[in-house]
């Protein structure tokens, strides 16, 4: 194949080379503040995922606790907790 410039013609088509999807690797910077933020992000992600697992297993109910500070009476009621689940559907075609 010939030397690939930014653009050339081949069999009546124009082939153009361009950059897409630029990514940066900040791990090589050794920036202490960035490293701390990444560690915090990982820890929060772990806590969030653990909490989401708890919320997934609930049967759509939550507790409502009302306290009367004058009498000290505590009322606990269960209420329906709206939980939202979404999914995507797609069709897979396999050609053999």
Biopython code that builds the backbone (N, CA, C, O; Angstrom):
import numpy as np
from Bio.PDB.StructureBuilder import StructureBuilder

atoms = [
    (1, "UNK", "N", (0.859, -1.180, 0.000)),
    (1, "UNK", "CA", (0.000, 0.000, 0.000)),
    (1, "UNK", "C", (0.895, 1.229, 0.000)),
    (1, "UNK", "O", (1.969, 1.214, 0.601)),
    (2, "UNK", "N", (0.471, 2.279, -0.658)),
    (2, "UNK", "CA", (1.278, 3.482, -0.770)),
    (2, "UNK", "C", (1.305, 4.238, 0.555)),
    (2, "UNK", "O", (0.516, 3.968, 1.461)),
    (3, "UNK", "N", (2.237, 5.198, 0.646)),
    (3, "UNK", "CA", (2.381, 6.025, 1.843)),
    (3, "UNK", "C", (1.058, 6.713, 2.155)),
    (3, "UNK", "O", (0.474, 7.344, 1.274)),
    (4, "UNK", "N", (0.577, 6.606, 3.382)),
    (4, "UNK", "CA", (-0.747, 7.117, 3.731)),
    (4, "UNK", "C", (-0.663, 8.569, 4.165)),
    (4, "UNK", "O", (-0.238, 8.871, 5.279)),
    (5, "UNK", "N", (-1.073, 9.466, 3.274)),
    (5, "UNK", "CA", (-1.189, 10.880, 3.622)),
    (5, "UNK", "C", (-2.516, 11.076, 4.346)),
    (5, "UNK", "O", (-3.205, 10.106, 4.661)),
    (6, "UNK", "N", (-2.872, 12.331, 4.609)),
    (6, "UNK", "CA", (-4.142, 12.623, 5.279)),
    (6, "UNK", "C", (-5.342, 12.234, 4.418)),
    (6, "UNK", "O", (-6.389, 11.865, 4.949)),
    (7, "UNK", "N", (-5.199, 12.312, 3.108)),
    (7, "UNK", "CA", (-6.316, 12.012, 2.226)),
    (7, "UNK", "C", (-5.778, 11.493, 0.896)),
    (7, "UNK", "O", (-4.785, 12.003, 0.378)),
    (8, "UNK", "N", (-6.445, 10.469, 0.345)),
    (8, "UNK", "CA", (-6.075, 9.983, -0.987)),
    (8, "UNK", "C", (-7.286, 9.330, -1.629)),
    (8, "UNK", "O", (-8.284, 9.047, -0.966)),
    (9, "UNK", "N", (-7.186, 9.103, -2.900)),
    (9, "UNK", "CA", (-8.266, 8.464, -3.645)),
    (9, "UNK", "C", (-7.881, 7.032, -3.945)),
    (9, "UNK", "O", (-6.726, 6.737, -4.250)),
    (10, "UNK", "N", (-8.866, 6.140, -3.855)),
    (10, "UNK", "CA", (-8.639, 4.727, -4.133)),
    (10, "UNK", "C", (-9.903, 4.162, -4.752)),
    (10, "UNK", "O", (-10.966, 4.180, -4.132)),
    (11, "UNK", "N", (-9.793, 3.669, -5.952)),
    (11, "UNK", "CA", (-10.903, 3.033, -6.667)),
    (11, "UNK", "C", (-12.158, 3.915, -6.669)),
    (11, "UNK", "O", (-13.261, 3.426, -6.428)),
    (12, "UNK", "N", (-11.987, 5.205, -6.939)),
    (12, "UNK", "CA", (-13.114, 6.109, -7.033)),
    (12, "UNK", "C", (-13.639, 6.606, -5.698)),
    (12, "UNK", "O", (-14.642, 7.318, -5.656)),
    (13, "UNK", "N", (-12.973, 6.239, -4.599)),
    (13, "UNK", "CA", (-13.396, 6.673, -3.263)),
    (13, "UNK", "C", (-12.316, 7.569, -2.669)),
    (13, "UNK", "O", (-11.136, 7.438, -2.991)),
    (14, "UNK", "N", (-12.730, 8.465, -1.813)),
    (14, "UNK", "CA", (-11.787, 9.297, -1.084)),
    (14, "UNK", "C", (-11.602, 8.702, 0.305)),
    (14, "UNK", "O", (-12.569, 8.506, 1.040)),
    (15, "UNK", "N", (-10.372, 8.421, 0.653)),
    (15, "UNK", "CA", (-10.031, 7.872, 1.964)),
    (15, "UNK", "C", (-9.331, 8.984, 2.733)),
    (15, "UNK", "O", (-8.341, 9.546, 2.263)),
    (16, "UNK", "N", (-9.842, 9.294, 3.899)),
    (16, "UNK", "CA", (-9.315, 10.401, 4.670)),
    (16, "UNK", "C", (-8.949, 9.922, 6.064)),
    (16, "UNK", "O", (-9.746, 9.266, 6.734)),
    (17, "UNK", "N", (-7.749, 10.249, 6.491)),
    (17, "UNK", "CA", (-7.293, 9.891, 7.837)),
    (17, "UNK", "C", (-7.600, 11.057, 8.773)),
    (17, "UNK", "O", (-7.276, 12.204, 8.467)),
    (18, "UNK", "N", (-8.231, 10.759, 9.923)),
    (18, "UNK", "CA", (-8.517, 11.807, 10.901)),
    (18, "UNK", "C", (-8.449, 11.212, 12.302)),
    (18, "UNK", "O", (-8.643, 10.012, 12.493)),
    (19, "UNK", "N", (-8.173, 12.067, 13.269)),
    (19, "UNK", "CA", (-8.125, 11.629, 14.665)),
    (19, "UNK", "C", (-9.529, 11.676, 15.256)),
    (19, "UNK", "O", (-10.278, 12.626, 15.033)),
    (20, "UNK", "N", (-9.868, 10.655, 16.001)),
    (20, "UNK", "CA", (-11.145, 10.624, 16.712)),
    (20, "UNK", "C", (-10.921, 10.001, 18.076)),
    (20, "UNK", "O", (-9.990, 9.217, 18.257)),
    (21, "UNK", "N", (-11.750, 10.338, 19.015)),
    (21, "UNK", "CA", (-11.699, 9.704, 20.335)),
    (21, "UNK", "C", (-10.410, 9.965, 21.088)),
    (21, "UNK", "O", (-9.792, 9.025, 21.586)),
    (22, "UNK", "N", (-9.989, 11.211, 21.183)),
    (22, "UNK", "CA", (-8.774, 11.555, 21.916)),
    (22, "UNK", "C", (-8.943, 11.195, 23.391)),
    (22, "UNK", "O", (-9.965, 11.504, 24.004)),
    (23, "UNK", "N", (-7.938, 10.544, 23.944)),
    (23, "UNK", "CA", (-7.947, 10.172, 25.360)),
    (23, "UNK", "C", (-6.642, 10.646, 25.998)),
    (23, "UNK", "O", (-5.608, 10.730, 25.334)),
    (24, "UNK", "N", (-6.703, 10.948, 27.268)),
    (24, "UNK", "CA", (-5.532, 11.380, 28.012)),
    (24, "UNK", "C", (-5.254, 10.382, 29.117)),
    (24, "UNK", "O", (-6.185, 9.836, 29.708)),
    (25, "UNK", "N", (-3.986, 10.139, 29.404)),
    (25, "UNK", "CA", (-3.575, 9.248, 30.478)),
    (25, "UNK", "C", (-2.946, 10.097, 31.580)),
    (25, "UNK", "O", (-1.785, 10.495, 31.481)),
    (26, "UNK", "N", (-3.720, 10.370, 32.627)),
    (26, "UNK", "CA", (-3.240, 11.212, 33.712)),
    (26, "UNK", "C", (-2.460, 10.425, 34.758)),
    (26, "UNK", "O", (-1.885, 11.021, 35.669)),
    (27, "UNK", "N", (-2.428, 9.100, 34.645)),
    (27, "UNK", "CA", (-1.719, 8.295, 35.642)),
    (27, "UNK", "C", (-0.220, 8.569, 35.619)),
    (27, "UNK", "O", (0.455, 8.377, 36.630)),
    (28, "UNK", "N", (0.301, 9.009, 34.499)),
    (28, "UNK", "CA", (1.745, 9.254, 34.389)),
    (28, "UNK", "C", (2.139, 10.619, 34.959)),
    (28, "UNK", "O", (3.329, 10.900, 35.095)),
    (29, "UNK", "N", (1.167, 11.472, 35.294)),
    (29, "UNK", "CA", (1.468, 12.815, 35.809)),
    (29, "UNK", "C", (1.988, 12.781, 37.245)),
    (29, "UNK", "O", (2.711, 13.683, 37.667)),
    (30, "UNK", "N", (1.619, 11.740, 37.997)),
    (30, "UNK", "CA", (1.986, 11.610, 39.408)),
    (30, "UNK", "C", (1.573, 12.859, 40.198)),
    (30, "UNK", "O", (2.337, 13.373, 41.016)),
    (31, "UNK", "N", (0.348, 13.335, 39.935)),
    (31, "UNK", "CA", (-0.187, 14.491, 40.640)),
    (31, "UNK", "C", (-0.884, 14.010, 41.910)),
    (31, "UNK", "O", (-1.852, 13.253, 41.821)),
    (32, "UNK", "N", (-0.420, 14.426, 43.087)),
    (32, "UNK", "CA", (-0.997, 13.914, 44.337)),
    (32, "UNK", "C", (-2.487, 14.233, 44.489)),
    (32, "UNK", "O", (-3.246, 13.402, 44.987)),
    (33, "UNK", "N", (-2.907, 15.414, 44.070)),
    (33, "UNK", "CA", (-4.325, 15.768, 44.203)),
    (33, "UNK", "C", (-5.183, 14.886, 43.299)),
    (33, "UNK", "O", (-6.241, 14.418, 43.720)),
    (34, "UNK", "N", (-4.742, 14.654, 42.066)),
    (34, "UNK", "CA", (-5.466, 13.781, 41.136)),
    (34, "UNK", "C", (-5.530, 12.361, 41.691)),
    (34, "UNK", "O", (-6.577, 11.716, 41.638)),
    (35, "UNK", "N", (-4.404, 11.874, 42.225)),
    (35, "UNK", "CA", (-4.364, 10.516, 42.800)),
    (35, "UNK", "C", (-5.335, 10.383, 43.963)),
    (35, "UNK", "O", (-6.008, 9.360, 44.093)),
    (36, "UNK", "N", (-5.416, 11.412, 44.815)),
    (36, "UNK", "CA", (-6.346, 11.394, 45.946)),
    (36, "UNK", "C", (-7.789, 11.364, 45.451)),
    (36, "UNK", "O", (-8.611, 10.607, 45.967)),
    (37, "UNK", "N", (-8.094, 12.185, 44.453)),
    (37, "UNK", "CA", (-9.456, 12.215, 43.908)),
    (37, "UNK", "C", (-9.842, 10.870, 43.295)),
    (37, "UNK", "O", (-10.976, 10.419, 43.459)),
    (38, "UNK", "N", (-8.918, 10.231, 42.598)),
    (38, "UNK", "CA", (-9.202, 8.915, 42.013)),
    (38, "UNK", "C", (-9.473, 7.896, 43.112)),
    (38, "UNK", "O", (-10.389, 7.084, 42.986)),
    (39, "UNK", "N", (-8.693, 7.927, 44.186)),
    (39, "UNK", "CA", (-8.911, 6.994, 45.297)),
    (39, "UNK", "C", (-10.262, 7.230, 45.946)),
    (39, "UNK", "O", (-10.978, 6.276, 46.250)),
    (40, "UNK", "N", (-10.623, 8.493, 46.165)),
    (40, "UNK", "CA", (-11.932, 8.819, 46.742)),
    (40, "UNK", "C", (-13.061, 8.361, 45.821)),
    (40, "UNK", "O", (-14.079, 7.844, 46.281)),
    (41, "UNK", "N", (-12.871, 8.554, 44.531)),
    (41, "UNK", "CA", (-13.875, 8.130, 43.548)),
    (41, "UNK", "C", (-14.087, 6.618, 43.615)),
    (41, "UNK", "O", (-15.223, 6.148, 43.552)),
    (42, "UNK", "N", (-13.005, 5.860, 43.741)),
    (42, "UNK", "CA", (-13.121, 4.396, 43.838)),
    (42, "UNK", "C", (-13.871, 3.988, 45.098)),
    (42, "UNK", "O", (-14.738, 3.114, 45.059)),
    (43, "UNK", "N", (-13.528, 4.634, 46.227)),
    (43, "UNK", "CA", (-14.183, 4.300, 47.497)),
    (43, "UNK", "C", (-15.671, 4.635, 47.449)),
    (43, "UNK", "O", (-16.500, 3.850, 47.910)),
    (44, "UNK", "N", (-16.008, 5.785, 46.898)),
    (44, "UNK", "CA", (-17.419, 6.182, 46.804)),
    (44, "UNK", "C", (-18.166, 5.251, 45.862)),
    (44, "UNK", "O", (-19.321, 4.908, 46.114)),
    (45, "UNK", "N", (-17.520, 4.842, 44.786)),
    (45, "UNK", "CA", (-18.149, 3.919, 43.837)),
    (45, "UNK", "C", (-18.473, 2.586, 44.511)),
    (45, "UNK", "O", (-19.540, 2.017, 44.282)),
    (46, "UNK", "N", (-17.566, 2.094, 45.334)),
    (46, "UNK", "CA", (-17.798, 0.838, 46.053)),
    (46, "UNK", "C", (-18.981, 0.994, 47.015)),
    (46, "UNK", "O", (-19.839, 0.115, 47.089)),
    (47, "UNK", "N", (-19.027, 2.106, 47.748)),
    (47, "UNK", "CA", (-20.129, 2.347, 48.687)),
    (47, "UNK", "C", (-21.452, 2.490, 47.947)),
    (47, "UNK", "O", (-22.471, 1.966, 48.395)),
    (48, "UNK", "N", (-21.445, 3.201, 46.811)),
    (48, "UNK", "CA", (-22.668, 3.387, 46.042)),
    (48, "UNK", "C", (-23.187, 2.053, 45.521)),
    (48, "UNK", "O", (-24.384, 1.778, 45.598)),
    (49, "UNK", "N", (-22.284, 1.217, 44.988)),
    (49, "UNK", "CA", (-22.710, -0.080, 44.464)),
    (49, "UNK", "C", (-23.274, -0.971, 45.564)),
    (49, "UNK", "O", (-24.246, -1.692, 45.338)),
    (50, "UNK", "N", (-22.676, -0.927, 46.750)),
    (50, "UNK", "CA", (-23.199, -1.707, 47.876)),
    (50, "UNK", "C", (-24.595, -1.223, 48.254)),
    (50, "UNK", "O", (-25.482, -2.030, 48.530)),
    (51, "UNK", "N", (-24.787, 0.083, 48.266)),
    (51, "UNK", "CA", (-26.097, 0.639, 48.598)),
    (51, "UNK", "C", (-27.125, 0.277, 47.532)),
    (51, "UNK", "O", (-28.274, -0.023, 47.858)),
    (52, "UNK", "N", (-26.723, 0.302, 46.262)),
    (52, "UNK", "CA", (-27.639, -0.060, 45.184)),
    (52, "UNK", "C", (-28.068, -1.517, 45.294)),
    (52, "UNK", "O", (-29.216, -1.845, 44.992)),
    (53, "UNK", "N", (-27.171, -2.388, 45.718)),
    (53, "UNK", "CA", (-27.542, -3.797, 45.910)),
    (53, "UNK", "C", (-28.590, -3.933, 47.000)),
    (53, "UNK", "O", (-29.516, -4.733, 46.869)),
    (54, "UNK", "N", (-28.460, -3.168, 48.069)),
    (54, "UNK", "CA", (-29.465, -3.188, 49.138)),
    (54, "UNK", "C", (-30.805, -2.692, 48.596)),
    (54, "UNK", "O", (-31.847, -3.294, 48.855)),
    (55, "UNK", "N", (-30.771, -1.598, 47.847)),
    (55, "UNK", "CA", (-32.007, -1.029, 47.316)),
    (55, "UNK", "C", (-32.669, -1.955, 46.303)),
    (55, "UNK", "O", (-33.896, -1.986, 46.215)),
    (56, "UNK", "N", (-31.881, -2.713, 45.533)),
    (56, "UNK", "CA", (-32.454, -3.653, 44.557)),
    (56, "UNK", "C", (-33.223, -4.766, 45.230)),
    (56, "UNK", "O", (-34.211, -5.251, 44.678)),
    (57, "UNK", "N", (-32.793, -5.183, 46.412)),
    (57, "UNK", "CA", (-33.421, -6.320, 47.076)),
    (57, "UNK", "C", (-34.645, -5.934, 47.901)),
    (57, "UNK", "O", (-35.386, -6.808, 48.350)),
    (58, "UNK", "N", (-34.862, -4.655, 48.102)),
    (58, "UNK", "CA", (-36.056, -4.243, 48.845)),
    (58, "UNK", "C", (-37.295, -4.550, 48.021)),
    (58, "UNK", "O", (-37.257, -4.526, 46.791)),
    (59, "UNK", "N", (-38.371, -4.835, 48.695)),
    (59, "UNK", "CA", (-39.599, -5.253, 48.033)),
    (59, "UNK", "C", (-40.487, -4.044, 47.735)),
    (59, "UNK", "O", (-41.710, -4.129, 47.848)),
    (60, "UNK", "N", (-39.894, -2.956, 47.366)),
    (60, "UNK", "CA", (-40.679, -1.787, 46.994)),
    (60, "UNK", "C", (-41.349, -1.092, 48.161)),
    (60, "UNK", "O", (-42.380, -0.445, 47.979)),
    (61, "UNK", "N", (-40.792, -1.210, 49.345)),
    (61, "UNK", "CA", (-41.374, -0.544, 50.504)),
    (61, "UNK", "C", (-40.279, 0.214, 51.242)),
    (61, "UNK", "O", (-39.115, -0.184, 51.242)),
    (62, "UNK", "N", (-40.674, 1.299, 51.861)),
    (62, "UNK", "CA", (-39.750, 2.029, 52.722)),
    (62, "UNK", "C", (-40.467, 2.367, 54.014)),
    (62, "UNK", "O", (-41.696, 2.377, 54.074)),
    (63, "UNK", "N", (-39.703, 2.636, 55.020)),
    (63, "UNK", "CA", (-40.280, 2.974, 56.310)),
    (63, "UNK", "C", (-40.400, 4.486, 56.443)),
    (63, "UNK", "O", (-39.505, 5.237, 56.057)),
    (64, "UNK", "N", (-41.526, 4.907, 56.995)),
    (64, "UNK", "CA", (-41.718, 6.313, 57.325)),
    (64, "UNK", "C", (-41.827, 6.372, 58.844)),
    (64, "UNK", "O", (-42.710, 5.749, 59.433)),
    (65, "UNK", "N", (-40.946, 7.107, 59.463)),
    (65, "UNK", "CA", (-40.931, 7.212, 60.920)),
    (65, "UNK", "C", (-41.320, 8.638, 61.287)),
    (65, "UNK", "O", (-40.671, 9.604, 60.885)),
    (66, "UNK", "N", (-42.393, 8.743, 62.059)),
    (66, "UNK", "CA", (-42.840, 10.047, 62.544)),
    (66, "UNK", "C", (-42.727, 10.048, 64.062)),
    (66, "UNK", "O", (-43.199, 9.138, 64.744)),
    (67, "UNK", "N", (-42.091, 11.089, 64.565)),
    (67, "UNK", "CA", (-41.905, 11.198, 66.010)),
    (67, "UNK", "C", (-42.612, 12.450, 66.514)),
    (67, "UNK", "O", (-42.427, 13.544, 65.981)),
    (68, "UNK", "N", (-43.423, 12.268, 67.550)),
    (68, "UNK", "CA", (-44.056, 13.393, 68.219)),
    (68, "UNK", "C", (-43.157, 13.751, 69.397)),
    (68, "UNK", "O", (-43.102, 13.029, 70.392)),
    (69, "UNK", "N", (-42.455, 14.872, 69.272)),
    (69, "UNK", "CA", (-41.483, 15.228, 70.306)),
    (69, "UNK", "C", (-42.152, 15.706, 71.596)),
    (69, "UNK", "O", (-41.519, 15.729, 72.652)),
    (70, "UNK", "N", (-43.413, 16.082, 71.515)),
    (70, "UNK", "CA", (-44.129, 16.495, 72.724)),
    (70, "UNK", "C", (-44.491, 15.290, 73.581)),
    (70, "UNK", "O", (-44.344, 15.324, 74.803)),
    (71, "UNK", "N", (-44.970, 14.210, 72.931)),
    (71, "UNK", "CA", (-45.422, 13.039, 73.689)),
    (71, "UNK", "C", (-44.390, 11.904, 73.684)),
    (71, "UNK", "O", (-44.478, 10.983, 74.496)),
    (72, "UNK", "N", (-43.405, 11.971, 72.762)),
    (72, "UNK", "CA", (-42.426, 10.895, 72.648)),
    (72, "UNK", "C", (-42.935, 9.714, 71.840)),
    (72, "UNK", "O", (-42.246, 8.702, 71.710)),
    (73, "UNK", "N", (-44.136, 9.840, 71.298)),
    (73, "UNK", "CA", (-44.730, 8.752, 70.518)),
    (73, "UNK", "C", (-44.025, 8.632, 69.164)),
    (73, "UNK", "O", (-43.738, 9.628, 68.500)),
    (74, "UNK", "N", (-43.757, 7.383, 68.777)),
    (74, "UNK", "CA", (-43.113, 7.108, 67.495)),
    (74, "UNK", "C", (-44.048, 6.238, 66.670)),
    (74, "UNK", "O", (-44.465, 5.174, 67.126)),
    (75, "UNK", "N", (-44.382, 6.676, 65.467)),
    (75, "UNK", "CA", (-45.208, 5.898, 64.541)),
    (75, "UNK", "C", (-44.341, 5.452, 63.377)),
    (75, "UNK", "O", (-43.637, 6.255, 62.765)),
    (76, "UNK", "N", (-44.400, 4.157, 63.078)),
    (76, "UNK", "CA", (-43.652, 3.614, 61.952)),
    (76, "UNK", "C", (-44.644, 3.059, 60.948)),
    (76, "UNK", "O", (-45.440, 2.178, 61.272)),
    (77, "UNK", "N", (-44.596, 3.574, 59.734)),
    (77, "UNK", "CA", (-45.477, 3.131, 58.665)),
    (77, "UNK", "C", (-44.633, 2.663, 57.489)),
    (77, "UNK", "O", (-43.554, 3.194, 57.230)),
    (78, "UNK", "N", (-45.136, 1.674, 56.793)),
    (78, "UNK", "CA", (-44.467, 1.292, 55.551)),
    (78, "UNK", "C", (-45.192, 1.969, 54.401)),
    (78, "UNK", "O", (-46.421, 2.015, 54.355)),
    (79, "UNK", "N", (-44.410, 2.486, 53.482)),
    (79, "UNK", "CA", (-44.975, 3.161, 52.323)),
    (79, "UNK", "C", (-44.386, 2.520, 51.083)),
    (79, "UNK", "O", (-43.277, 1.987, 51.108)),
    (80, "UNK", "N", (-45.134, 2.578, 50.012)),
    (80, "UNK", "CA", (-44.592, 2.085, 48.752)),
    (80, "UNK", "C", (-43.476, 3.016, 48.314)),
    (80, "UNK", "O", (-43.619, 4.238, 48.318)),
    (81, "UNK", "N", (-42.374, 2.413, 47.939)),
    (81, "UNK", "CA", (-41.226, 3.181, 47.484)),
    (81, "UNK", "C", (-41.063, 2.978, 45.988)),
    (81, "UNK", "O", (-40.761, 1.870, 45.545)),
    (82, "UNK", "N", (-41.254, 4.011, 45.218)),
    (82, "UNK", "CA", (-41.108, 3.829, 43.771)),
    (82, "UNK", "C", (-39.656, 3.517, 43.414)),
    (82, "UNK", "O", (-38.736, 4.271, 43.732)),
    (83, "UNK", "N", (-39.491, 2.411, 42.759)),
    (83, "UNK", "CA", (-38.170, 1.996, 42.294)),
    (83, "UNK", "C", (-38.261, 1.939, 40.791)),
    (83, "UNK", "O", (-39.247, 1.437, 40.251)),
    (84, "UNK", "N", (-37.296, 2.423, 40.129)),
    (84, "UNK", "CA", (-37.343, 2.494, 38.685)),
    (84, "UNK", "C", (-36.361, 1.518, 38.084)),
    (84, "UNK", "O", (-35.181, 1.515, 38.433)),
    (85, "UNK", "N", (-36.844, 0.694, 37.185)),
    (85, "UNK", "CA", (-35.975, -0.238, 36.484)),
    (85, "UNK", "C", (-36.190, -0.025, 34.993)),
    (85, "UNK", "O", (-37.322, -0.038, 34.511)),
    (86, "UNK", "N", (-35.119, 0.168, 34.284)),
    (86, "UNK", "CA", (-35.205, 0.319, 32.839)),
    (86, "UNK", "C", (-34.307, -0.711, 32.183)),
    (86, "UNK", "O", (-33.371, -1.221, 32.798)),
    (87, "UNK", "N", (-34.597, -1.006, 30.950)),
    (87, "UNK", "CA", (-33.747, -1.917, 30.194)),
    (87, "UNK", "C", (-33.813, -1.515, 28.732)),
    (87, "UNK", "O", (-34.707, -0.782, 28.308)),
    (88, "UNK", "N", (-32.867, -2.001, 27.988)),
    (88, "UNK", "CA", (-32.846, -1.754, 26.552)),
    (88, "UNK", "C", (-33.025, -3.070, 25.844)),
    (88, "UNK", "O", (-32.499, -4.096, 26.276)),
    (89, "UNK", "N", (-33.766, -3.043, 24.759)),
    (89, "UNK", "CA", (-33.966, -4.237, 23.942)),
    (89, "UNK", "C", (-33.255, -4.042, 22.619)),
    (89, "UNK", "O", (-33.198, -2.934, 22.086)),
    (90, "UNK", "N", (-32.716, -5.124, 22.098)),
    (90, "UNK", "CA", (-32.085, -5.048, 20.798)),
    (90, "UNK", "C", (-32.203, -6.386, 20.119)),
    (90, "UNK", "O", (-32.466, -7.397, 20.770)),
    (91, "UNK", "N", (-32.011, -6.402, 18.828)),
    (91, "UNK", "CA", (-32.096, -7.619, 18.033)),
    (91, "UNK", "C", (-30.704, -8.019, 17.601)),
    (91, "UNK", "O", (-29.929, -7.189, 17.126)),
    (92, "UNK", "N", (-30.389, -9.286, 17.765)),
    (92, "UNK", "CA", (-29.102, -9.798, 17.343)),
    (92, "UNK", "C", (-29.320, -10.703, 16.138)),
    (92, "UNK", "O", (-30.147, -11.614, 16.171)),
    (93, "UNK", "N", (-28.580, -10.444, 15.091)),
    (93, "UNK", "CA", (-28.651, -11.265, 13.889)),
    (93, "UNK", "C", (-27.279, -11.875, 13.672)),
    (93, "UNK", "O", (-26.288, -11.150, 13.581)),
    (94, "UNK", "N", (-27.205, -13.198, 13.586)),
    (94, "UNK", "CA", (-25.956, -13.886, 13.318)),
    (94, "UNK", "C", (-26.000, -14.480, 11.928)),
    (94, "UNK", "O", (-26.876, -15.283, 11.605)),
    (95, "UNK", "N", (-25.048, -14.079, 11.113)),
    (95, "UNK", "CA", (-24.984, -14.594, 9.747)),
    (95, "UNK", "C", (-23.861, -15.619, 9.676)),
    (95, "UNK", "O", (-22.716, -15.328, 10.024)),
    (96, "UNK", "N", (-24.201, -16.831, 9.218)),
    (96, "UNK", "CA", (-23.195, -17.906, 9.141)),
    (96, "UNK", "C", (-22.817, -18.167, 7.713)),
    (96, "UNK", "O", (-21.986, -19.034, 7.443)),
]
sb = StructureBuilder()
sb.init_structure("model")
sb.init_model(0)
sb.init_chain("A")
sb.init_seg("    ")
for serial, (resi, resn, name, xyz) in enumerate(atoms, 1):
    if name == "N":
        sb.init_residue(resn, " ", resi, " ")
    sb.init_atom(name, np.array(xyz, "f"), 0.0, 1.0, " ", f" {name:<3s}", serial, name[0])
structure = sb.get_structure()
